[in-house]
Amino acid sequence: MKAYDVIVLGGGPGGYVSAIKAAQLGAKVALIEKEVVGGICLNHGCIPTKTLLKNAKVYKTVLHALDYGVVVDGNISFDWSLMLKRKNIVVKKLTMGVAGLLKKNGVETFIGLGKVLSANQVEVNGEVLETKNLVLATGASPIIPPIPGLKEAYENKIAVTSRELLQIENAPKSLVIIGGGVIGVEFATIFSSLGSKVTIIEKLDGILPMMDDDVRSAYAKILKREGIEIYADSEVKLVKGNEVTYVNQGNETKVIGDTILVSVGMRPNTNGLEALKLKMDRNAIETNEFMQTNVPNVYAIGDVNGKYMLAHVASAEGLVAAQHIMKQKASMRYDRVPNAVYGSPEIATVGLTEKEVKAKGLVYKVSTFPLLASGKAMADNEKDGFVKLIVSEKYKEILGAHILSYHASDLIAELGVTMELEGTAHEIAHTIHPHPTLSEIILEAAHGAVDLPIHI
């Protein structure tokens, strides 16, 4: 019987990172993955959607080439099959890269469904493996809510989850999205850019309910300007074939879509873990700051612990788990987790929203700076959006940062580092930023937090 110091169950962005780090620290490690290393994020989520978003943006840019003085003579169209081909090539290269990294670091990989027999034994492909430590990284699966007719529509491939939508043979002429969260909004952007009629139905008071209200409001206006219909405070009551019936302000309305995307959330994958008798927090595995469960030497990272269903959080948790197993000092904190929505423009945030700051009773100041006042944004013809800094009134400590802008997901790291170093708006304002760059919008907002911005 093969024995290991660490067995990681699940090869997604949490699992494979944890396995590699544990191996780098000297552990004998096995990784068990039921499909392909990289998990949902790499194979069916983050990377495929970002690839398609880029495809769609290029198409949209070419359609508006004349705005840049570029004359395109002839018909402009897109080939969905070629877009999928490019997406698949990107995914394959990255999954091969992950497999190579695991091998290079000495991690033994088993492709098969792992069955947990105990905290020290896992069965895969008929073989029982022993371990001193077990890291659960089994991810999550899309929720199909109990809406009448939805299950039948899903079985008939009219309704799909994000995974199936990434493999659809033809881009739908009309797409109805149930759920206005991150996944729903990103797919709305992709297919709207390609000319599909897109409708979002959201049960809560607006799209992206976890984001800052100013960002949510501005972004909803941008999406509506692009022709995307958004119905908030709306509850889907019935799905009948391609027809979706929902209630908004007491009025029952029907909308038809070639395809229906179900994007209402994810449920942690905990089936097959019953033998461990884990302590649960609703549907998720409860963990502490070291990613430990209630069972000694058993850790849970990523979507399965339900804290933040984000790939980069899973990776960070994977590092913490590996380091803790190997007796190194490491712990997880969730108050500085960056989040991003890869639409057009993007949204990126870190820290508290203004609503959360108010709820905590903190004395604060808000500074905003619009892209319209940025020379680089104007040169790039990307004028939608703004940066919003929320700082403490006394010391100007960064409490929250929210960016609605192209490349927002790249810009947010500067603010995350500032918060990690317990820096303030003063440090940002005193940091010379290159000109002309988009990063200057953060500089200007910092000046506004301290005193007044320069260029507005």
TASULUR-V36245 format. One record per run of one state. SS is the DSSP state (hx for helix, st for strand, lp for the rest). FROM is the first residue (numbers start at 1). TO is the last residue. Records with the same first field share a line. If there is no record, write none. Layout:
SS=FROM-TO  FROM-TO
//
This chain:
lp=1-2  10-14  25-28  34-38  45-45  64-64  69-79  105-107  112-114  119-120  125-126  137-139  143-147  149-149  156-158  161-161  166-173  179-181  194-196  202-212  226-228  232-233  241-242  249-250  257-258  263-265  269-273  277-279  282-283  286-291  293-297  301-301  306-310  326-338  342-345  352-353  360-363  374-374  380-385  393-396  406-407  421-423  430-439  451-456
st=3-9  29-33  108-111  115-118  121-124  127-136  140-142  148-148  159-160  174-178  197-201  229-231  234-240  243-248  251-256  259-262  266-268  280-281  284-285  292-292  298-300  339-341  346-351  364-370  386-392  397-405  424-424
hx=15-24  39-44  46-63  65-68  80-104  150-155  162-165  182-193  213-225  274-276  302-305  311-325  354-359  371-373  375-379  408-420  425-429  440-450
//
